[in-house]
Amino acid sequence: MRDVGPNNKTMGAGKPRPAGIPDRLGGLWELASDLSWTWNPAAPALFGAIDPPLWRRTRHNPVALLRAVGETRWRELAADDGFLRRYDAACDARDRVLGGGESAASTWFARSYAEFAERPVAYFCAEFALHESIPIYSGGLGVLAGDHLKAASELGVPLVGVGLMYAHGYFDQTLGPDGWQEDADDPLDPDLTPLERLQGADGIPWLASLQGGGRRIHIGAWRLRVGRVSLYLLDTDLEENDPADRGLSHQLYAGGADHRLRQEAILGVGGVRVLAALGIDPGAWHANEGHAAFMMVERVRRLMRDGRSFTDAVSRVRASTVFTTHTPVSAGHDVFSHAQMREWIGETFWEEFPHREELLGLGLHPDDEAQDRFHMTAAAIRLSRRVNGVSARHGRVSREIWHGLWEDRAAGEVPIRHVTNGVHLATWMSDGVAGLLDEWLPAGWRCGPGDEAMWRAARDVPAEALWRVRRRLKLRLLELMRDEARRRWPDHWPESAHLAGAGTLMSPEPLTIGFARRFATYKRADLIFRDRDRLLALLSDPARPVQLIFAGKAHPRDDDGKRVLQRVYEHTRDPEFEGRVAFLENYGLHTAHGLVEGVDLWLNLPRVPLEASGTSGMKAALNGVPQLATADGWWEEGFEGDNGWIIPPAPATASEAEVDEHDAEHLFRLLEEEVIPLYYDRPGAGCGDDAPAGWLAQARRAIEVAGARFTASRMVRDYARDYYVPSLRGDD
Ligand SMILES: *Cc1c(COP(=O)(O)O)cnc(C)c1O
């Protein structure tokens, strides 16, 4: 397969290795310079062993770590045989993870579709969550995009990612004593990341530009290696730009509508131009969510500039474009007024030629009376031959929402399909569980695209062995919460109640329920507190205790979400709950790992049908943590009757309050009558075996179902087979 990266003129040769690292350990820098280390089974522990406190302080950032280690420590390490053996193992594992050389020809994509490996698929997304040391993500969409790149690397799908480089990150969450969320910048120093600044032609610092608000805005680019995949992150933070434009790319989902419009122009229009400047010529284009729709408009514009008619340009763009929508409510999609468009990107799109009405028409929505707004999702749907939602249920919902664009068809015939989301197995399955599966699944199960027959073997894992692993993971989560508490209490917590609320009183025995996600109101983090007495009875039952751990950020401008968070936080300090309700601050990839691995039960309570897919329950399931959830998103198709629990849908005629009432009642009933009794049913208890056999049967089925059907590998294979290859082939 040809290297689909940029040509050598612009390709960074990698950052120079810090002088201190001895030659014998020089490969550490290479490991750290490519995010494939994050799913290399030997690398994280290797970095951690170099200097454990420093590793924690740097947020598990190997570049920052390697820059900070002193000469004495390097000398010790270079003479430490045990460390050298681990180092060699991690370097070997990297070769396997990357599968370069001969094994590049043996990847799934190369074996299945060798003739389509020439031109890459360009994958556009406004956020990518690859590792917590690169905080350019807010949540689910970013994690999905990051997992997509990792799986594409493993499968050998020729993909390049395009996103934005947010130098100020998303935000760092701390809660005030009253539980009100405070949002601080979470700045990102590129020197302490593997990001490489790319040069434009003749060494100029930008690769492309666009005209906006009467000024020229130059666009720079950074390159990040994610195994075989390159991710290009664009920014405007260049001296050559007007100070007002330099901040355009600073922060994710910040600012008002104008700011957002301009950011999306940088992503979409800038992305197409930067790829062209790098000599990358994609054969297919994938917009992950509507933020990137201008990528399609810009391609129409370029074709028209080159002499094609509008109709011809649109049909060419459509044939090679894939669009994934993630939002199941009409109001959740970006819409810009034509006046805004004229002001900020008019010069970009139509300064040279008179096709304004046609381009603006691409974003019209039939329900819009004034017909003076540009709907990003409507434009993306019109310009994509292949459109999908992210679960079976969300596919149906999307066909209804977007029915208006196909007046001549019945809702069921609207050409929107679905590819259910999945999570990257090597990222989200803990070492403990993966190590167990090594013994019971066929060799090579980690790399191969396993099928349902292969995953059946997960049922053979012995209950006691899984129980031991589950217990270790829970202890690790409790330790993580204590670590966080040690870090935060002197500055932030004036009262002892806060220490209890951070989970420091929690023990490993109780059934531990996790709830972690964005604090959007529809996710209903507070549903379980509707009946305080009933909850209290569950938490404080001395024979069968339960504890609850919450985590999640509210969007900085979502005061309703912040109020829900504040209410939940209040319960963590309620003395009657005896420290059995905790909140873990600053939810991100690292805390997500601790939670999805360490709790016993994963709780997910979106108000149906507002969750397009949801993925955290898949991560939990891969670790043997069954989910209890409403029949929304992926759970509607993932629930098999013996891999967790489902809250049946409320009657269609119910009001919102009635739905909440109905769902809370079912939640309590399931906990009281099924979940808790099963967890505490210990058939071998008298004989020194405290493993709950029935519970662990559910846990194994959770692993089996998630492993077979809800991994990013399955998801990317679906995209490649049904969306990318037909686009690369130019099928209609
Ligand atoms: C997986 C993940 C999400 C998405 O979880 P949902 O179940 O889709 O809400 C959000 N944030 C982080 C940090 C995650 O790891």
Ligand as a Chemical Component Dictionary entry (heavy atoms), coordinates in Angstrom:
data_LIG
# 
_chem_comp.id                   LIG 
_chem_comp.type                 NON-POLYMER 
_chem_comp.pdbx_formal_charge   0 
_chem_comp.three_letter_code    LIG 
# 
loop_
_chem_comp_atom.comp_id 
_chem_comp_atom.atom_id 
_chem_comp_atom.alt_atom_id 
_chem_comp_atom.type_symbol 
_chem_comp_atom.charge 
_chem_comp_atom.model_Cartn_x 
_chem_comp_atom.model_Cartn_y 
_chem_comp_atom.model_Cartn_z 
_chem_comp_atom.pdbx_ordinal 
LIG C1 C1 C 0 -17.387 7.005  25.909 1  
LIG C2 C2 C 0 -17.294 8.381  26.419 2  
LIG C3 C3 C 0 -18.358 9.273  26.217 3  
LIG C4 C4 C 0 -19.634 8.874  25.517 4  
LIG O1 O1 O 0 -20.472 8.143  26.356 5  
LIG P1 P1 P 0 -22.028 8.006  26.061 6  
LIG O2 O2 O 0 -22.425 6.703  26.594 7  
LIG O3 O3 O 0 -22.187 8.034  24.567 8  
LIG O4 O4 O 0 -22.702 9.134  26.730 9  
LIG C5 C5 C 0 -18.231 10.561 26.699 10 
LIG N1 N1 N 0 -17.107 10.966 27.342 11 
LIG C6 C6 C 0 -16.074 10.130 27.554 12 
LIG C7 C7 C 0 -14.870 10.641 28.256 13 
LIG C8 C8 C 0 -16.131 8.817  27.098 14 
LIG O5 O5 O 0 -15.090 8.013  27.303 15 
# 
loop_
_chem_comp_bond.comp_id 
_chem_comp_bond.atom_id_1 
_chem_comp_bond.atom_id_2 
_chem_comp_bond.value_order 
_chem_comp_bond.pdbx_ordinal 
LIG C1 C2 SING 1  
LIG C2 C3 SING 2  
LIG C2 C8 DOUB 3  
LIG C3 C4 SING 4  
LIG C3 C5 DOUB 5  
LIG C4 O1 SING 6  
LIG O1 P1 SING 7  
LIG P1 O2 DOUB 8  
LIG P1 O3 SING 9  
LIG P1 O4 SING 10 
LIG C5 N1 SING 11 
LIG N1 C6 DOUB 12 
LIG C6 C7 SING 13 
LIG C6 C8 SING 14 
LIG C8 O5 SING 15 
# 
